Amino acid sequence: MFEIALFEPQIAPNTGNIIRLCANLGAQLHLIEPLGFELEEKKLRRAGLDYHDLTRVHRHANYAEFQAVIGSRRILACTTKGSHSYHQVAFQQDDVLLFGSETSGLPDAIRDAFPASQRIRIPMQQSSRSLNLANAVAIISYEAWRQQGFVGGS
């Protein structure tokens, strides 16, 4: 199963919703610090409901630590500045879907380190800047899971 990574998430309820989403997908979640909240924050627990025990959440002190853990697996940078629409990607079982923070997305240095083929976006109206992070994770991750035949789903 693919995994989801959040680079420096800032909003506890978004991360709580993504924890719940990961539980329903059967995906692991990686949180790359610094975080804009404490993992024990009430808003995070409320948004994640009782799904925290059903999701493996890994904390990484920084991006370099995250990369070391992921190793040679393919990382797809999910960004409004992506080169390809998410529906044009052939997702692989071991992919890692990397999303930036709600306030600033992925830093240029990280985003630009990926080849264009690994920078993906969600189509939006030209006047729109971005989607809510939890919504963006849901859209892309469900397409990845659909392409895997909804393995493990009912």
C-alpha positions in Angstrom: 0.0 0.0 0.0 1.2 3.5 -0.8 1.9 5.9 2.1 1.2 9.5 2.8 3.6 12.1 4.0 2.8 15.6 5.3 5.7 18.2 5.2 5.4 20.5 8.3 1.6 20.4 8.6 0.2 23.4 10.5 -3.5 22.8 11.2 -4.4 20.1 13.7 -7.9 19.3 12.3 -6.5 18.7 8.8 -4.0 16.2 10.2 -6.7 14.6 12.3 -8.9 14.2 9.2 -5.9 12.7 7.3 -5.3 10.3 10.1 -8.9 9.1 9.8 -8.5 8.9 6.0 -5.3 6.8 6.3 -7.1 4.4 8.6 -9.8 3.9 6.0 -7.2 3.5 3.2 -5.0 1.2 5.2 -2.1 3.6 4.6 0.7 4.7 6.9 1.2 8.4 7.6 4.5 10.3 7.9 4.6 13.6 9.7 7.7 15.7 8.9 8.5 18.2 11.7 8.2 20.9 12.8 4.5 20.5 13.2 2.3 23.6 13.9 0.5 21.8 16.8 1.0 19.1 19.4 -0.1 15.5 18.5 -2.1 15.4 21.7 -4.0 18.6 20.8 -7.8 18.2 21.4 -8.7 19.4 17.9 -6.5 16.7 16.3 -8.0 14.0 18.4 -11.6 15.2 17.7 -11.0 15.3 13.9 -9.4 11.9 13.9 -12.1 10.5 16.2 -11.1 7.0 17.3 -9.0 6.2 14.3 -5.6 7.0 15.8 -5.2 3.4 17.0 -6.0 2.2 13.4 -3.3 4.2 11.7 0.5 4.0 11.9 1.8 7.5 12.3 5.6 8.1 12.0 7.2 11.3 13.1 10.4 12.5 11.4 12.5 15.3 12.9 13.2 16.7 9.5 13.0 16.0 5.7 16.4 14.3 5.6 15.3 11.8 8.3 12.1 11.1 6.4 14.1 10.5 3.2 16.4 8.0 5.0 13.4 6.0 6.2 11.7 6.0 2.8 14.9 4.9 1.0 14.6 4.3 -2.7 10.8 4.3 -2.8 9.3 6.6 -5.4 8.0 9.9 -3.8 5.4 11.9 -5.7 5.4 15.6 -4.8 1.7 16.7 -4.7 1.8 20.4 -5.4 -0.2 23.2 -7.1 3.0 23.6 -9.1 3.0 20.1 -10.4 3.8 19.2 -14.0 1.1 16.5 -14.5 -2.5 16.0 -13.3 -2.9 13.3 -10.7 -5.2 11.3 -13.0 -2.4 10.9 -15.5 -0.1 9.1 -13.1 0.3 5.3 -13.0 0.5 4.9 -9.2 2.6 2.1 -7.8 1.9 0.1 -4.7 5.0 1.4 -2.8 4.6 5.1 -3.7 4.8 7.8 -1.1 2.5 10.8 -1.7 4.2 13.9 -0.3 2.1 17.0 0.5 3.3 20.4 1.7 2.0 22.5 4.6 -1.3 24.3 4.4 0.3 27.7 4.5 3.2 27.4 2.1 3.1 24.1 0.3 6.3 22.3 -0.4 9.5 24.5 -0.3 10.9 25.2 -3.8 14.2 23.3 -3.0 12.3 20.1 -2.1 9.7 20.4 -4.9 12.3 21.2 -7.5 14.5 18.2 -6.5 11.9 15.9 -8.0 11.8 15.2 -11.8 8.7 16.8 -13.5 7.2 13.3 -13.8 7.0 13.1 -10.0 5.4 16.4 -9.4 1.6 16.1 -9.6 -1.3 18.5 -9.2 -5.1 18.5 -8.9 -6.7 20.6 -11.7 -8.5 23.7 -10.4 -10.0 26.8 -11.8 -7.4 29.3 -12.8 -8.6 31.8 -10.2 -8.1 29.3 -7.3 -4.9 29.0 -5.3 -5.3 25.7 -3.6 -7.6 23.1 -1.9 -7.8 22.3 1.7 -5.0 19.9 2.5 -7.2 17.0 3.8 -9.3 17.3 0.6 -6.3 17.2 -1.6 -4.9 14.1 0.2 -8.3 12.4 -0.2 -8.6 13.2 -3.9 -5.1 11.9 -4.8 -5.0 9.0 -2.4 -8.3 7.6 -3.5 -7.2 7.7 -7.2 -4.0 5.8 -6.2 -6.1 3.2 -4.3 -8.5 2.9 -7.2 -5.7 2.1 -9.5 -4.6 -0.6 -7.1 -8.1 -2.1 -7.3 -9.1 -0.9 -3.8 -7.0 -3.8 -2.3 -8.2 -4.5 1.2 -11.4 -2.5 0.8 -15.0 -3.7 1.0 
